Amino acid sequence: MKRPGLGPRKTANAHADLRHWAELCGAEFSPDARKHRPAPRLMTQAALVARDEGRFREFHYPAFRARWAEARDVADPAVVRDLLAGAGLDAEAALARAQSDELRERLDADSRAAVERGVFGAPTLFVGDQMFWGNDRFELVRHYVQKAQG
């Protein structure tokens, strides 16, 4: 069954919402960022490789910048290879691992575990068993982290 579309008013509002959050956070956001509708699988698997190698931060920020500020096609293996190289990794080896069955299966298992825990979107954060979904919930997360710390 195909999901109904957002409709023109909700689509315009969703685009404005992205711009508003980007402005609030001081993030660059290209109006062309939504022209690529990539499946994030390769990028996500590459992020797992970077994390395993202790280079997640070096990969993560440039990857988000490539996707949202530069409107690059992050489903393109060449773009992902460049980002892995920029993170200080052996780009060919890291890309090959990101494309491996091992990482495909790991991402699937991680995704199933998240759904079983109740996750239905991103960002989702947990403080103990309390789940918070959406970037507008960060202040609630801060409150519950402080509460948990006593």
Secondary structure, DSSP 8 states (H G I E B T S, - for coil): -------HHHHHHHHHHHHHHHHHHT----TTGGG----THHHHHHHHHHHHTT-HHHHHHHHHIIIIIS---TTSHHHHHHHHHHTTS-HHHHHHHHTSHHHHHHHHHHHHHHHHHT--SSSEEEETTEEEESGGGHHHHHHHHHHHT-
